[in-house]
Amino acid sequence: MYKMITILGPTASGKTDLAAHLAADIDAEIISADSRQVYRGMDIGTGKDLEDYSVDGKQISYHLIDIMEPGTKYNVFEYQHDFLEAYRQVQAHGKTTILCGGTGLYIEAVLKGYRLLPVPENPELRQRLEMKSLPELTDILVELKHKNGSNMHNTTDVDTVKRAVRAIEIETYYRQTPVEERQFPHIDTTIIGVDIEREERRKKITARLHQRLDNGMIDEVKGLIDRGIAPENLIYYGLEYKYITEYIIGQRSYYDMVRALEIAIHQFAKRQMTWFRGMERRGFTIHWIDAQQPMSDKINQVKHLIKG
C-alpha cells in the first residue's frame, strides 16, 4: 500500500481518468475533491463522468460524490469531516487512497490541515449588508481578508451577492471568534499535477461544453427546478447551473448563455491553475506530468514518482 496520492489539475485535464486508471493498476480507492460533485442529480453540469470509474471491466470505488441533496449548501468544514471519514474507510479496506479533484481549497484544506470551525448565520450582519451592491461587498470582503491574513476563499465568493455576503459572514466570524485548535492528522502524500497546454485545454473545454449541451445538460437543470429547487439556489452553484438557470428563467438568450458560459469556464480553469501555482508558493511540491501523453506513460511516470 502506497502513501496517499493526490492528483489535481484544471477542468478538462483528464485527472479523473488518470486517477481511475492508476487506481485500477495499484488497487486504490478514490476520494473526490470537487465542491459540486457532492450533489445528487447534478451530474452532467458537474462533469461527474462516472463511467470513468470503470476501467477494463473493473469498478473503482469512489467517495464523496452524490452525498448531498441539490439546493443545500456544502462547505470546506464539512468536507474536512467527510474526507477524514472516507480516508479512514479506505485505510480499513487496506487500500491506497487517491485524492483527486480540481477544488484547490478542498485539497489544500486537507493537505495543510486547516483548523476550521462551522460558521453560523449572522442575521444582524446580513441585515446590514442586504442593501449593498456586489462591488461594495467585494471591497468589504477584500478588506476583511487583508485584516485576517486569509486566503481561504476562491474568487467565486464574489460571483453573486449571496456568495459575497456568506464570505463576509465567515471572515467576520473568524475575526471575532478565537479559533480553538482542532486536531487534524498530517497525511503524507505525493502530489501529481496534470498539466495541459493552454490552447489544448481551451479546445477541450469548448468541445466538452457543446457535448454536454447536446447530451441533456439543459434538461438536467430544468429537472432540478421541476423538483422544487429554487433558481437562486442553482445560480449559487455557479458556472453551468448559474448560466443555464438564467437561460431557463428568461434572463439570457440561448446564444448569450452558451457564449458567457464558455468564457466563464475558461476563466474558472485559469483560476484553478492560479490556485495550484499558489500552493507551490505556499510550500507544496507538485510533480507536473503532461496530460497529452499516452495513459500508460502517465501511469508509469506516476508510479515512478510515488515509489521514489
N, C-alpha and C positions, 0 to 999 in steps of 0.2 A: 504494500500500500504506500503510495506517494503522499507527501505533504500536500496541502491544498493547492490547487492550480486555479489561477484567476485568468479568465480570458475576457478582454474588453476591446472595444472598438466602436467606431461610429456606426450609425444606421447604414444598412446595405453593404457592410463589410464582409458578411458571411461568418460572423463569430459564432452564431448558434450552430451552424452546420459543422464548423470545425470542432466545437465543444462536443457535439454528439458523436462525431467520428472518433474523436480522442477517447470519449467515454467508452465506446464500444471496444476500442483497442486495449485499454488498460483496466477495464471493469470498474468504471466510476459512475457516480450519480451527479446530476447537475442541479445546482441551486440557482434560480434565475435572479438577476439583479436588474429588473425592469420595473419602473414605477407604475406602468399602466397594464402590464400583462397579469397583474394580480386580480383583475376584474373579470368575472364570468360574463360571457356573452359579448365581450369586446375583443373579438378575435382577428378579424381582417384588418381593422384600423390600427391595432397594436402590433400587427405582424407576428402573431404567435407562431405561425408556421409549424404546427405540432407534428406535421409529417416529417420534419427534420429529426425528430427524436426516435425515428425508426431507421436503423442502419443495417442493411443486408439481412432484413428479417428479424433483427434483434431490437426489442423495445428498450429504450434508455429511460431510466427513472428520472423524473424531474420534480422539483419542489418550488413552491411559492408562485405558481401560476394557477389562476382560477380559484383564488382563496377568498375573494371579497365580492359582494354584490355591487353591480354598477349603480352609480348615483351616490355611493358612500365616499368618504374621504380616507385616504391611507397616507401615512407619513413615515418619515425615516425612523422615528422612535419605534413604531410598530414593526417596521422592517427589521430593525436590530433584534427585537424579541423573537420574531418569526424565523429569522436567519439562524439564530442560536438553536432553536428547537429543531429545525431541519438539519443543521450541521451535526447535531448530536444523534439524530436518526441515522444519517449516513454513516457516521462512525460506528454506531451499534450494528449496522449491517456489514461492517468490515470492509467498506468500500472507500475509495478515494473521492474527495469532494472536488468538483469543478464549479467554481463561482463564475457565472457568465452573464454579461449584460452590458448595457450602454448607459445606465444611470450612474454617472460618476459619483454623485452624492451618496448613493446607497453603498457603492463599492468602497468608497473611502471611509464611510462611517463604520463599516465592518473591519476594514484592514487597519484603520488607525485607532479604532475603539473609542470613538467619540462617546462621552458620557452625556446622555440626553435625558431630559425629563418630559413627560407628556404635558402639553401646554393647554390649559383650559381656555374656553372662550372668555373674552373680557367685554361684557355688554357696554360698559361705560366708555371704554376706548372706542369700540365700534360706533357708538353714537357720535362721538366727537369727530370721527373720520368720515361719516356717511355722506357729507356734502362736498368732500374734497375730490378734485379731479385726479385722473391717473398720474399726470406729471407731478402734481403736488404730493401724492402718496409715494411716488418714486423717490422724490427728494427726501422725504421723511425717512424712508427705508435706508437710503444710502447713508444718511447721517447717523442713524442708529447702528448700522453695520460698522461704520467707521469707529464709533464710540465703543462698540463691543469687540472690535477686532475680529469680526465674524466673517467667515467665508462659507457659511453653512448652507447657503441657498443658491439655486440656479437663477439665471436671469428670467426664467419662466415665471418667477414670483411676481413680475410686473407685467405679465401678459394681459391681465384683466384687473379691474378694480377689486374684485372679490379676493383674488390671489394676493394682491398687494396689501390689502387690509390684514389678511391672515399672516403674511410675512412680518408686518409691523407688530402684530399681536405677539408673535413668537419672540421677536427681538426684544420687545418691551418686557416680556415675562422674564427672559434671561437676564436682562439688565437689572430688574427689580428683585429677582429671587436668587438667593445663593444656590448654586448648583451643587448638590451633595455628590460626593464621589460615589460612583456606581461601578461595581466590578464588571468588566467586560474582558474576556480572555484574549490574550495575544494569540493570533493564529498565523503561523509561519506559512508563507505562500510564495510561489513563483508567479510573477505577473507576465502574461503574454498579451501584447497588443497587436491587433490585426490592422495592418497599415494598408490602406487602399489609396491609390493615387487620386488626386482631387477630381480630375476630369472623368476618370472611370467611375468614381463614387457618384458624381452628378448624373452620369448616364444611367447608372443602376437605379438611382432614386427616381428619376423620371420614368423609366420603364416600369419599375415596380408600382409606382403610383397609378399609372394607367391600367396595369394588370389588375390591381385591387379594385379600381373603379369598375372594370369590366366584370369582376368576379363577385360583385354584390355588396361592396362597402357601403354604398348609399342605403341599400335595403337594410343592412345591419343597423345603421344609425336610426332609420325610420322605425325599425322593430323595437329598439330600446325606448324611443319616445312613445310608441304604442303601448309599451309595458307600463307606462306611467312615470318614466324618468323625466324630470323637468329639463327642458332645453338648456337652461342656465347651468345645470349640473353637468351636462355633457360638454358645454362650452368650456367649463372649468378644466377639463382634461386636456385641452389644447390640441394643436395640430389637426389630425383628421376629424376628430369629434367636434372641435370648435368650428372649422370651416364648413364641414358638411351639414352640421346642425344649422348654421346661419343660412345655408342654401335652402334647406328644407323649410325653414320658417319664413323664407322670403326676403331675407336681408341681403342676399347675394344672388347674382345670376350664376348659372352653371359654369360659364366660361370664367367669370371672375373667381369663383370658388376654386376651380382647378388651378388657375394661374397663381392665386395667392397662396394656396396650399403647397404647391410645388416650391415656391420661393421660401415659405416657412420651413419646410423640411430641409432644404439646403442650408438654411441658417441654423437650424437645430443641429445638423451634423457638424457644422463648423463650431458651434458652442461645445458639443461633446469633445471634439479634439482639443479645444482650448482648455477644457477641464482636465483632460488626461495629461496634457503638457504641464498644466499647473501641478498635477500630482507629482510629476517628475521633479519640478522645482521644490516641492514640499518633501522631497526625500525618498520617494518611491522609485525603485528600479523597474522599468517596463522594458521587456525584451520584444522589440517590434519585428514582426515577420510579414512578408509580402503576401497580401491577400490573393494575388493572382497566380501564385504557384499552384501546381497540382496538389490535390489533397494529400496524397501520400508523402510528398515532400514536406508539407506543412506539419503533418503528424510526426515525421521523423525529426524535424527540427525542434518541435516542442518536446519530444521525448528526450532528445539530447540535452535540452536546457534543464528539464526537471531532474534528470539523472545527475547533471553537473551540480 
